[in-house]
């Protein structure tokens, strides 16, 4: 972990869940991964993305909110105090960051603008890299 020269909290890095990660990487249906590993934000994010792509916005919102809250639980256990960097570059953080992005996207789609803006700001504050990558992917799809 690098030293934080700005005086803010250090970056939070979530622990890896190799079994869940490998299952997703090997194409196991995220439904199966979420059922076996309910704390895996990446599985919930994948479910949220799939539901959104299929125009099931309410399902996407629910899946994203689950991944978001599971990720918040893990962040707190990892020492996160409610603010500070959650780097995209650390692979295990991506499930939470993707869930946060998906929650904001679904909130915007159902007209929940305050929630959508809160999620967008939270994502940008946590990881500008994640915000750029995920927002860019939305623009290109």
C-alpha positions as CSV (number, residue, x, y, z in Angstrom):
1,X,0.0,0.0,0.0
2,X,1.4,3.4,-0.9
3,X,1.7,6.3,1.5
4,X,-1.1,8.9,1.4
5,X,0.6,12.3,1.1
6,X,-2.6,14.3,1.2
7,X,-3.4,13.5,4.8
8,X,-6.7,11.8,4.2
9,X,-7.6,8.2,5.1
10,X,-5.6,5.4,3.5
11,X,-7.1,3.5,0.6
12,X,-9.3,0.6,1.6
13,X,-8.6,-2.7,-0.1
14,X,-11.2,-5.5,0.3
15,X,-10.1,-9.1,0.7
16,X,-10.3,-11.4,-2.3
17,X,-12.8,-14.2,-2.5
18,X,-11.0,-16.5,-4.9
19,X,-13.7,-19.1,-5.1
20,X,-16.4,-16.6,-6.1
21,X,-14.0,-14.6,-8.4
22,X,-12.9,-17.7,-10.2
23,X,-16.5,-18.9,-10.6
24,X,-17.4,-15.6,-12.2
25,X,-14.3,-15.6,-14.4
26,X,-15.2,-19.1,-15.6
27,X,-18.6,-18.1,-16.7
28,X,-20.7,-19.5,-13.8
29,X,-24.1,-17.9,-13.8
30,X,-24.0,-15.0,-11.3
31,X,-27.2,-16.3,-9.8
32,X,-25.4,-19.4,-8.7
33,X,-22.4,-17.4,-7.4
34,X,-24.6,-15.0,-5.4
35,X,-26.5,-18.0,-3.9
36,X,-23.3,-19.7,-2.9
37,X,-21.4,-16.5,-2.0
38,X,-24.0,-13.9,-1.0
39,X,-21.3,-11.5,0.3
40,X,-19.8,-11.3,-3.2
41,X,-20.6,-7.8,-4.5
42,X,-19.2,-8.8,-8.0
43,X,-22.0,-11.4,-8.4
44,X,-24.7,-8.8,-7.4
45,X,-23.1,-6.3,-9.8
46,X,-23.2,-8.8,-12.6
47,X,-26.8,-9.5,-11.9
48,X,-27.6,-5.8,-11.8
49,X,-25.9,-5.3,-15.2
50,X,-27.7,-8.2,-16.8
51,X,-31.1,-7.0,-15.5
52,X,-30.4,-3.5,-16.7
53,X,-29.4,-4.7,-20.2
54,X,-32.6,-6.7,-20.3
55,X,-34.6,-3.5,-19.3
56,X,-35.5,-4.9,-15.9
57,X,-34.7,-1.7,-14.1
58,X,-36.3,-2.5,-10.8
59,X,-34.5,-5.9,-10.6
60,X,-31.3,-4.1,-11.5
61,X,-31.9,-1.6,-8.7
62,X,-32.5,-4.4,-6.2
63,X,-29.5,-6.4,-7.2
64,X,-27.3,-3.3,-7.2
65,X,-28.5,-2.3,-3.8
66,X,-27.8,-5.7,-2.4
67,X,-24.2,-5.6,-3.8
68,X,-23.7,-2.1,-2.5
69,X,-24.8,-3.0,1.0
70,X,-22.8,-6.2,1.0
71,X,-19.8,-4.2,-0.1
72,X,-20.4,-1.5,2.6
73,X,-20.3,-4.3,5.2
74,X,-17.0,-5.6,3.9
75,X,-15.5,-2.1,3.7
76,X,-16.4,-1.4,7.3
77,X,-14.8,-4.7,8.4
78,X,-11.7,-3.7,6.4
79,X,-11.4,-0.5,8.4
80,X,-13.2,2.0,6.2
81,X,-14.7,4.9,8.2
82,X,-17.3,6.1,5.7
83,X,-15.0,8.0,3.4
84,X,-11.7,7.7,1.6
85,X,-10.3,6.0,-1.5
86,X,-11.5,2.6,-2.6
87,X,-9.2,2.0,-5.5
88,X,-10.5,0.4,-8.7
89,X,-7.0,-0.9,-9.3
90,X,-7.4,-3.3,-6.4
91,X,-9.5,-6.0,-8.1
92,X,-11.6,-7.1,-5.1
93,X,-12.9,-3.5,-4.8
94,X,-14.5,-3.7,-8.2
95,X,-17.6,-5.6,-7.2
96,X,-18.5,-2.9,-4.7
97,X,-17.7,-0.1,-7.1
98,X,-19.7,-1.7,-9.9
99,X,-22.6,-2.2,-7.6
100,X,-22.5,1.5,-6.6
101,X,-22.4,2.5,-10.2
102,X,-25.3,0.2,-11.1
103,X,-27.3,1.5,-8.2
104,X,-26.9,5.1,-9.5
105,X,-27.7,4.1,-13.0
106,X,-30.9,2.3,-12.0
107,X,-31.9,5.1,-9.7
108,X,-31.6,7.5,-12.5
109,X,-33.6,5.3,-14.8
110,X,-36.5,5.3,-12.3
111,X,-36.3,9.0,-11.7
112,X,-34.8,8.8,-8.2
113,X,-32.4,11.7,-9.0
114,X,-31.2,12.4,-5.5
115,X,-30.1,8.8,-5.1
116,X,-28.5,8.8,-8.6
117,X,-26.5,11.9,-7.8
118,X,-25.4,10.6,-4.4
119,X,-24.2,7.4,-6.0
120,X,-22.4,9.3,-8.8
121,X,-20.6,11.6,-6.2
122,X,-19.8,8.6,-3.9
123,X,-18.3,6.7,-6.9
124,X,-16.2,9.7,-8.0
125,X,-15.0,10.4,-4.5
126,X,-14.1,6.7,-3.9
127,X,-12.4,6.0,-7.2
128,X,-12.2,8.5,-10.1
129,X,-10.8,5.7,-12.2
130,X,-13.8,3.5,-11.6
131,X,-16.2,6.4,-12.4
132,X,-14.4,7.1,-15.7
133,X,-14.3,3.5,-16.7
134,X,-17.9,2.6,-15.8
135,X,-19.4,5.9,-17.1
136,X,-17.4,5.5,-20.3
137,X,-18.8,1.9,-20.7
138,X,-22.3,3.2,-20.3
139,X,-21.8,5.9,-23.0
140,X,-20.5,3.3,-25.4
141,X,-23.3,0.9,-25.0
